[in-house]
Every structure is written in C-alpha cells, then in structure tokens.
Amino acid sequence: QIPIPSVPAFQPSTPIPERLEAVQRYIRELQYNHTGTQFFEIKKSRPLTGLMDLAKEMTKEALPIKCLEAVILGIYLTNNMTTLDRFPISFKTHFSGNYFRHIVLGVNFGGRYGALGISRREELMYKAPVFRTLSELIFDFEEAYRRCWHTLKKVKLGHCVSHDPHSVEQIEWKHSILDLDKLSREDFRKELERHARDMRLKIGKGTGPPSPTKDRKKDVSSPQRGQASPHRRNSRGDRRPSGEKKPADSKAMPDLNGYQIRV
C-alpha cells in the first residue's frame, strides 16, 4: 500500500518557521500531479469556507496536487497561525513561444517574507521567511525563473487571507497586477513595496468594511447582537417624546410575545 502522508500537528510552543517547514514537507509528500488530470476542481470565486472544505477533502484523499491546490491547502494548514499573514502570488512567464502560469502562497511572519507551494521545479515553491521585503522575495522567484530559461512577464498579488475557516468572503487573488513589459526595474520594485504597505495598512485597520454576505452571516449566527441595537435606539427614542411612547411599547411587547408563542 502507498503510505498516506500525515497532516502536521503542532505544539503551541512550536515556532512558526518550523511549522511552515512541516506544512511544506506535507505538501511535497503529496507529490506534484503529472497525470494531466486535475483531481480537485477549484473555483477561485468560491467563498473561503467552501475552499477550506475542499482542502479538508484533499487531506483525506491524499492525491497528487498542482500549484493552485497547494495554495488552498497551505491556507487551510496555516489557519491557526494567526500571527502569519498569507496572500496569493501569481506568475506569468514566457518560454519557447508559450506562456506559463504558476501560483504560490506568500507568507509574512515578523516582517520577513517567504512562500509555500508546489512546482515541478524545487526553486519555484518553498521559500523560507527570510526575505526582508516583498520585492526581495519576488526578485528571488524571478531569478529562479531565469535559471529555468523563463522570462517573467506578469506578477499578480492578492491581499491577506482571513484566518477564519468559516468566512464567507472571497479570496482577493489579484489586487495588484504588475506588467513587467510596462514597468522599469525601479518602478516594479516600488509597486511591490506599495502593495506590501497596503497589506500592512489593511491589517492595521482590521479587515476593512465587511461584505454584505458577511453581514448576513453575522445576523444569523449571533441574533442577540443584531437585536441589541434596535432596543437601544428605541430607548433613546422614548426619551425624546417625553415618555409618551412607553405605554405603546409595553402593549406591543405582549402581542409580539404572543405571536412568537403561536408560531
């Protein structure tokens, strides 16, 4: 029988860099899928919770994977590392008249950048979190592509992925699209650092304005929170008309309760 890789488990005291190495080792043990058939269908438009369910299925099936599946799996296996920032990095390269696409999961821990993923080439997957800037990480990938005779054409950078496995938000896959044919070397570096700065600002402010789908989920999952604000508004409104509405409210409440009992 073919041995099934074990999903890595960590002690609370295990340092984040060691956890990342273990996650990458697990991804590598699943092996790259050379069959030409993709075993798991991944739709980038799916909410995060659906993609995490798919990642859980990947760990059960333990089949060979490709780069996009490795990114989803990397997100799933690092969800409990709340001090780790994760964001997708996509590459478009040109070689021998053809274009090729690849994606990895960028990571940032303690201000140092790295990457998780899988590829046919060892130098195009795992990068330990040792790079001081995002541009240093991307330039390292570019040099690795150059050694494979590929010319880097485009880089797409997403925003940080939520650590909530039940989030209904979608992953932002391409917040910044950098075309190297239209950018000088210095402008390319500046755009990379601008994206890194945008991610830091977004993290500093929280997740930003929640999406409507996320609001609906909150209302369903925590009804008490949604009911509290109307009560507070009613109490403030009662004070303005000098208390004339209080008897009406007291009559309305029994009717409402009675309706709830009948239902």
DOMI-285989 format. One record per residue (C-alpha): residue number from 1; x, y, z. Coordinates in pm, 1 decimal, padded with zeros to 6 digits. Example, Ala and Ser with C-alpha at 12.3 -4.5 7.8 and 13.67 -1.06 7.14 Angstrom:
2
+-----+----------+----------+----------+
| num |        u |        v |        w |
+-----+----------+----------+----------+
|   1 |  01230.0 | -00450.0 |  00780.0 |
|   2 |  01367.0 | -00106.0 |  00714.0 |
+-----+----------+----------+----------+
***
This chain:
263
+-----+----------+----------+----------+
| num |        u |        v |        w |
+-----+----------+----------+----------+
|   1 |  00000.0 |  00000.0 |  00000.0 |
|   2 |  00107.6 |  00356.3 | -00072.3 |
|   3 |  00162.3 |  00540.1 |  00257.6 |
|   4 | -00065.4 |  00838.6 |  00318.8 |
|   5 |  00116.0 |  01148.9 |  00448.2 |
|   6 |  00012.2 |  01258.4 |  00795.9 |
|   7 | -00133.3 |  01605.2 |  00836.9 |
|   8 |  00113.1 |  01802.4 |  01051.4 |
|   9 |  00012.1 |  01870.5 |  01411.7 |
|  10 |  00189.4 |  02128.9 |  01623.2 |
|  11 |  00250.9 |  02202.9 |  01986.7 |
|  12 |  00163.8 |  02558.7 |  02096.4 |
|  13 |  00534.2 |  02619.3 |  02158.6 |
|  14 |  00641.8 |  02518.3 |  01805.4 |
|  15 |  00793.5 |  02823.3 |  01630.0 |
|  16 |  00617.6 |  02948.1 |  01316.3 |
|  17 |  00919.2 |  02885.2 |  01084.8 |
|  18 |  00926.4 |  02519.4 |  01193.4 |
|  19 |  00552.2 |  02491.6 |  01134.3 |
|  20 |  00592.6 |  02632.8 |  00784.1 |
|  21 |  00864.6 |  02377.5 |  00708.4 |
|  22 |  00635.2 |  02098.3 |  00828.0 |
|  23 |  00345.5 |  02227.7 |  00615.2 |
|  24 |  00570.8 |  02247.7 |  00309.6 |
|  25 |  00704.2 |  01899.1 |  00378.1 |
|  26 |  00347.1 |  01767.1 |  00387.2 |
|  27 |  00260.0 |  01942.0 |  00058.8 |
|  28 |  00572.3 |  01798.2 | -00101.2 |
|  29 |  00489.5 |  01446.5 |  00024.2 |
|  30 |  00156.9 |  01460.4 | -00161.4 |
|  31 |  00370.1 |  01496.3 | -00477.3 |
|  32 |  00312.1 |  01701.5 | -00790.1 |
|  33 |  00031.6 |  01583.9 | -01017.6 |
|  34 |  00192.5 |  01485.6 | -01350.6 |
|  35 | -00110.4 |  01289.4 | -01475.0 |
|  36 | -00267.1 |  01574.2 | -01674.3 |
|  37 | -00593.1 |  01529.1 | -01483.6 |
|  38 | -00680.5 |  01766.2 | -01201.4 |
|  39 | -00829.4 |  01565.8 | -00915.8 |
|  40 | -00986.8 |  01862.3 | -00733.1 |
|  41 | -01189.3 |  02133.7 | -00904.7 |
|  42 | -01108.1 |  02472.3 | -00754.3 |
|  43 | -01319.0 |  02776.5 | -00838.4 |
|  44 | -01146.8 |  03093.6 | -00724.6 |
|  45 | -01482.6 |  03267.7 | -00684.2 |
|  46 | -01594.4 |  03029.3 | -00408.5 |
|  47 | -01609.5 |  03169.2 | -00054.1 |
|  48 | -01325.6 |  03079.7 |  00178.2 |
|  49 | -01536.2 |  02836.2 |  00380.3 |
|  50 | -01606.6 |  02628.0 |  00067.6 |
|  51 | -01239.3 |  02620.3 | -00028.7 |
|  52 | -01146.9 |  02507.7 |  00323.6 |
|  53 | -01394.7 |  02219.2 |  00295.9 |
|  54 | -01220.2 |  02123.3 | -00027.5 |
|  55 | -00880.8 |  02141.0 |  00143.9 |
|  56 | -01006.4 |  01906.0 |  00414.3 |
|  57 | -01109.4 |  01663.3 |  00139.3 |
|  58 | -00757.7 |  01687.8 | -00008.4 |
|  59 | -00606.2 |  01574.7 |  00321.5 |
|  60 | -00841.6 |  01275.5 |  00329.2 |
|  61 | -00781.5 |  01168.6 | -00031.0 |
|  62 | -00404.9 |  01244.3 | -00024.1 |
|  63 | -00386.6 |  01258.6 | -00405.1 |
|  64 | -00117.0 |  01441.3 | -00604.4 |
|  65 | -00184.6 |  01813.5 | -00642.0 |
|  66 | -00090.3 |  02112.6 | -00855.4 |
|  67 |  00008.1 |  02465.8 | -00760.8 |
|  68 | -00340.9 |  02613.0 | -00704.5 |
|  69 | -00443.7 |  02318.6 | -00488.1 |
|  70 | -00123.1 |  02362.6 | -00287.4 |
|  71 | -00214.8 |  02726.6 | -00218.8 |
|  72 | -00559.7 |  02630.3 | -00087.0 |
|  73 | -00404.4 |  02354.8 |  00120.8 |
|  74 | -00141.1 |  02595.1 |  00254.0 |
|  75 | -00413.3 |  02835.8 |  00367.8 |
|  76 | -00600.6 |  02552.2 |  00538.6 |
|  77 | -00294.8 |  02421.7 |  00723.5 |
|  78 | -00187.4 |  02767.1 |  00845.5 |
|  79 | -00526.9 |  02898.6 |  00960.3 |
|  80 | -00432.6 |  02854.3 |  01326.2 |
|  81 | -00113.5 |  03059.0 |  01282.3 |
|  82 | -00280.0 |  03392.4 |  01349.7 |
|  83 |  00049.9 |  03585.6 |  01355.4 |
|  84 |  00120.4 |  03472.2 |  00998.3 |
|  85 | -00006.4 |  03678.5 |  00704.4 |
|  86 | -00092.4 |  03480.9 |  00387.9 |
|  87 | -00153.8 |  03619.5 |  00037.5 |
|  88 | -00154.2 |  03465.5 | -00315.5 |
|  89 |  00123.9 |  03543.0 | -00564.2 |
|  90 |  00067.9 |  03453.2 | -00931.4 |
|  91 |  00332.6 |  03446.5 | -01204.3 |
|  92 |  00302.5 |  03457.6 | -01582.0 |
|  93 |  00617.3 |  03362.4 | -01775.4 |
|  94 |  00724.2 |  03314.2 | -02134.8 |
|  95 |  00938.0 |  03033.0 | -02269.2 |
|  96 |  00990.0 |  02899.0 | -02621.3 |
|  97 |  00690.2 |  03080.8 | -02768.0 |
|  98 |  00449.5 |  02971.4 | -02494.6 |
|  99 |  00311.7 |  03132.7 | -02178.2 |
| 100 |  00307.0 |  02953.6 | -01843.7 |
| 101 |  00127.1 |  03033.5 | -01518.3 |
| 102 |  00215.6 |  02945.3 | -01162.7 |
| 103 |  00089.6 |  03042.4 | -00816.6 |
| 104 |  00229.5 |  03020.7 | -00464.2 |
| 105 |  00110.5 |  03131.2 | -00120.9 |
| 106 |  00311.9 |  03426.1 |  00001.2 |
| 107 |  00365.9 |  03445.0 |  00378.4 |
| 108 |  00485.2 |  03718.9 |  00610.9 |
| 109 |  00598.1 |  03647.7 |  00965.1 |
| 110 |  00771.1 |  03901.6 |  01184.5 |
| 111 |  00827.6 |  04132.0 |  00888.4 |
| 112 |  01002.4 |  03859.8 |  00683.2 |
| 113 |  00857.4 |  03721.2 |  00361.3 |
| 114 |  00851.1 |  03366.0 |  00225.8 |
| 115 |  00626.8 |  03129.4 |  00028.3 |
| 116 |  00456.3 |  02789.2 |  00033.3 |
| 117 |  00360.0 |  02585.9 | -00271.7 |
| 118 |  00441.0 |  02307.0 | -00512.2 |
| 119 |  00604.6 |  02301.1 | -00855.3 |
| 120 |  00793.9 |  02078.2 | -01092.5 |
| 121 |  01096.2 |  02288.9 | -01000.2 |
| 122 |  01227.9 |  02288.1 | -00645.4 |
| 123 |  01328.7 |  02655.2 | -00661.5 |
| 124 |  00974.8 |  02767.4 | -00758.6 |
| 125 |  00788.6 |  02652.0 | -00449.7 |
| 126 |  00903.6 |  02687.5 | -00088.8 |
| 127 |  01083.1 |  02999.0 |  00028.8 |
| 128 |  01172.3 |  03024.1 |  00397.2 |
| 129 |  01052.4 |  03351.3 |  00559.0 |
| 130 |  01390.9 |  03523.1 |  00546.6 |
| 131 |  01336.7 |  03797.6 |  00287.9 |
| 132 |  01331.5 |  04146.9 |  00436.3 |
| 133 |  01098.0 |  04291.1 |  00171.6 |
| 134 |  00834.5 |  04164.2 | -00068.8 |
| 135 |  01045.0 |  04281.9 | -00363.1 |
| 136 |  01337.5 |  04065.4 | -00247.9 |
| 137 |  01107.7 |  03761.6 | -00246.4 |
| 138 |  00969.2 |  03833.9 | -00593.9 |
| 139 |  01316.4 |  03904.1 | -00736.0 |
| 140 |  01429.6 |  03566.6 | -00598.4 |
| 141 |  01145.7 |  03396.5 | -00788.3 |
| 142 |  01238.4 |  03594.7 | -01098.3 |
| 143 |  01597.9 |  03474.3 | -01075.3 |
| 144 |  01476.9 |  03115.6 | -01029.8 |
| 145 |  01268.0 |  03150.7 | -01345.8 |
| 146 |  01568.9 |  03288.9 | -01529.1 |
| 147 |  01768.5 |  02977.9 | -01439.0 |
| 148 |  01485.1 |  02775.8 | -01596.5 |
| 149 |  01508.3 |  02990.1 | -01914.3 |
| 150 |  01171.4 |  03153.1 | -01842.3 |
| 151 |  01109.9 |  03527.9 | -01873.4 |
| 152 |  00881.8 |  03674.1 | -01607.0 |
| 153 |  00605.2 |  03878.2 | -01771.5 |
| 154 |  00342.0 |  03949.6 | -01506.1 |
| 155 |  00301.9 |  03925.6 | -01129.5 |
| 156 | -00039.1 |  03930.8 | -00962.2 |
| 157 | -00059.4 |  03992.2 | -00588.2 |
| 158 | -00361.3 |  03932.3 | -00368.3 |
| 159 | -00449.7 |  04070.9 | -00027.4 |
| 160 | -00414.1 |  03887.3 |  00302.1 |
| 161 | -00645.8 |  03588.8 |  00352.4 |
| 162 | -00868.7 |  03567.1 |  00659.3 |
| 163 | -00777.8 |  03314.7 |  00931.1 |
| 164 | -01147.3 |  03235.2 |  00985.8 |
| 165 | -01214.6 |  02899.9 |  00811.2 |
| 166 | -01588.4 |  02977.1 |  00815.9 |
| 167 | -01556.4 |  03316.5 |  00647.3 |
| 168 | -01787.7 |  03371.3 |  00350.9 |
| 169 | -01551.7 |  03628.3 |  00199.5 |
| 170 | -01379.8 |  03552.1 | -00129.2 |
| 171 | -01002.8 |  03546.3 | -00160.5 |
| 172 | -00874.1 |  03857.5 | -00332.8 |
| 173 | -00647.0 |  03695.2 | -00590.1 |
| 174 | -00525.6 |  03995.6 | -00788.5 |
| 175 | -00534.2 |  04322.3 | -00600.6 |
| 176 | -00218.8 |  04437.4 | -00783.8 |
| 177 | -00133.8 |  04334.1 | -01142.6 |
| 178 |  00221.6 |  04426.5 | -01241.0 |
| 179 |  00317.6 |  04406.0 | -01609.5 |
| 180 |  00696.1 |  04390.4 | -01635.6 |
| 181 |  00689.1 |  04497.3 | -02001.3 |
| 182 |  00539.7 |  04830.5 | -01893.4 |
| 183 |  00742.9 |  04890.5 | -01576.7 |
| 184 |  01104.9 |  04982.2 | -01529.4 |
| 185 |  01303.6 |  04784.3 | -01274.9 |
| 186 |  01275.5 |  05059.1 | -01015.5 |
| 187 |  00903.3 |  05111.5 | -01078.1 |
| 188 |  00847.6 |  04737.4 | -01043.3 |
| 189 |  01021.0 |  04742.0 | -00704.8 |
| 190 |  00820.2 |  05046.3 | -00593.1 |
| 191 |  00491.4 |  04881.2 | -00691.4 |
| 192 |  00582.5 |  04569.3 | -00494.8 |
| 193 |  00663.3 |  04772.7 | -00185.7 |
| 194 |  00344.4 |  04974.7 | -00230.1 |
| 195 |  00144.0 |  04653.2 | -00226.3 |
| 196 |  00327.9 |  04537.3 |  00087.3 |
| 197 |  00245.6 |  04870.7 |  00250.4 |
| 198 | -00120.7 |  04839.7 |  00151.1 |
| 199 | -00137.9 |  04497.4 |  00314.4 |
| 200 |  00015.1 |  04632.0 |  00635.7 |
| 201 | -00234.6 |  04917.8 |  00642.5 |
| 202 | -00526.6 |  04682.3 |  00584.1 |
| 203 | -00408.6 |  04457.0 |  00866.2 |
| 204 | -00361.2 |  04757.2 |  01093.8 |
| 205 | -00715.9 |  04875.5 |  01030.4 |
| 206 | -00864.3 |  04525.5 |  01060.2 |
| 207 | -01037.2 |  04357.4 |  00771.1 |
| 208 | -01195.3 |  04680.1 |  00646.3 |
| 209 | -01564.1 |  04723.0 |  00563.6 |
| 210 | -01733.3 |  04380.9 |  00575.2 |
| 211 | -01906.3 |  04249.2 |  00268.4 |
| 212 | -02288.5 |  04219.3 |  00261.6 |
| 213 | -02261.7 |  03840.3 |  00266.4 |
| 214 | -02053.1 |  03857.9 |  00581.7 |
| 215 | -02311.6 |  04087.6 |  00745.3 |
| 216 | -02587.3 |  03839.7 |  00670.4 |
| 217 | -02385.8 |  03559.5 |  00825.9 |
| 218 | -02331.0 |  03763.9 |  01141.2 |
| 219 | -02703.7 |  03828.4 |  01173.6 |
| 220 | -02777.5 |  03458.1 |  01151.5 |
| 221 | -02500.4 |  03335.3 |  01377.2 |
| 222 | -02546.4 |  03592.3 |  01656.4 |
| 223 | -02907.8 |  03714.5 |  01667.2 |
| 224 | -02868.2 |  03872.5 |  02009.6 |
| 225 | -02611.9 |  04118.4 |  01876.7 |
| 226 | -02844.5 |  04217.8 |  01594.2 |
| 227 | -03138.0 |  04266.9 |  01832.9 |
| 228 | -02948.7 |  04478.8 |  02083.9 |
| 229 | -02909.7 |  04789.9 |  01871.1 |
| 230 | -03284.9 |  04831.8 |  01791.2 |
| 231 | -03360.5 |  04814.2 |  02165.7 |
| 232 | -03104.9 |  05083.3 |  02234.6 |
| 233 | -03247.6 |  05302.9 |  01959.7 |
| 234 | -03597.5 |  05256.9 |  02099.5 |
| 235 | -03487.6 |  05356.7 |  02447.5 |
| 236 | -03324.5 |  05673.8 |  02318.5 |
| 237 | -03626.5 |  05748.4 |  02103.7 |
| 238 | -03852.0 |  05706.5 |  02406.4 |
| 239 | -03672.5 |  05983.1 |  02589.1 |
| 240 | -03728.8 |  06245.0 |  02318.2 |
| 241 | -04113.9 |  06236.2 |  02310.9 |
| 242 | -04116.6 |  06274.5 |  02693.5 |
| 243 | -04214.5 |  05913.9 |  02754.2 |
| 244 | -04545.8 |  05907.9 |  02565.5 |
| 245 | -04442.7 |  05603.3 |  02362.3 |
| 246 | -04367.0 |  05382.0 |  02660.6 |
| 247 | -04725.2 |  05258.7 |  02712.0 |
| 248 | -04746.6 |  05175.0 |  02342.2 |
| 249 | -04424.3 |  04978.6 |  02364.0 |
| 250 | -04543.2 |  04788.7 |  02669.7 |
| 251 | -04862.1 |  04691.0 |  02486.3 |
| 252 | -04672.7 |  04591.0 |  02177.3 |
| 253 | -04437.7 |  04356.5 |  02358.1 |
| 254 | -04703.2 |  04110.8 |  02488.2 |
| 255 | -04858.4 |  04095.2 |  02140.3 |
| 256 | -04518.0 |  04017.5 |  01992.9 |
| 257 | -04451.6 |  03751.0 |  02252.5 |
| 258 | -04791.1 |  03603.8 |  02194.2 |
| 259 | -04724.1 |  03589.8 |  01823.8 |
| 260 | -04395.5 |  03412.1 |  01888.5 |
| 261 | -04573.0 |  03158.0 |  02111.2 |
| 262 | -04838.6 |  03092.8 |  01847.6 |
| 263 | -04568.9 |  03038.5 |  01583.9 |
+-----+----------+----------+----------+
***
